[in-house]
Amino acid sequence: MRPSTRLLAAAAKILEPGAPTGLTGLFTHPAPRSTLIYLYSSTLDRLKALPESSVYRQSTEALTKHRLRIVESIEPAGYGEWQERAKRQLTEHPESFRTAEDGTTHETNQHVRSVRHGRAFVATKVEEEYDEREVEWDGETGSPELEGTRTSAERKNQAAMGRVTPGGSEEIVKWEPEPPLDADQIAEIENKIGAGLIEEVIQVAEGELKLVDIMTEAKVWEELAEKPVPGQWTYFERKT
């Protein structure tokens, strides 16, 4: 059963990000489709660290691939055109979309590109817009730049300066986000997955991604240190 708040919000066709979902502490996600695809792709990548014979890997892979197919099968309006624009932007401005493997972070770059399970993702640092007229003056008037050795905090931007391509453009490249799903498409995903609201599905996917690391560290595919006594698991066997 879907909360009445979500049912009423669905009448507007597009769910407003940050709006209440009807579940305490859970708010409407701004980009559920791309978030789920990223989480599922990351989970499938990390599962490769486990042996193929691992029952945990087999079951988690099967469920993750199933849900990934459901999410990818439902595309928002204008998705194909947006995808073409995104590919063109990545090709024309490669210096603005460096990968985390290059040492790029949001402290040095507005956009960070990553590849998960053969899919490219771009994470953008959203700069908060504000009106300087409404910002209270803190009394600081600035200080002169001192000569001599710089501290680590003062040198943190030097790494970014070293990655600037000579002669390259310094213009700020704005990344266009993926078009949002409408309320009916989100409801379709929720019904096909059958695990509550899409925000709840995201929470489960986030938990599974963390669990993969725990299970890998615990080496759950190895034999038990102490062998179970004969008949210990007989009660749980299925008799067909």
Secondary structure, 3 states (H helix, E strand, C coil): CCCHHHHHHHHHCCCCCCCECCCCCCECCCCHHHHHHHHHHHHHHHHCCCCCCCHHHHHHHHHHHHHHHHHHHCCCCCHHHHHHHHHHHHHHCHHHCCEHHHCCCCCCCCEEEEEECCEEEEEECCCCCCCHHHCCCCCCCCCCCCCCCCCCCCCCCHHHHHCCCCCCCCCCCCCCCCCCCCHHHHHHHHHHHCCCCHHHHHHHHHHHHHHHHHHHHHCCCCCCCCCCCCCCCHHHCCCC
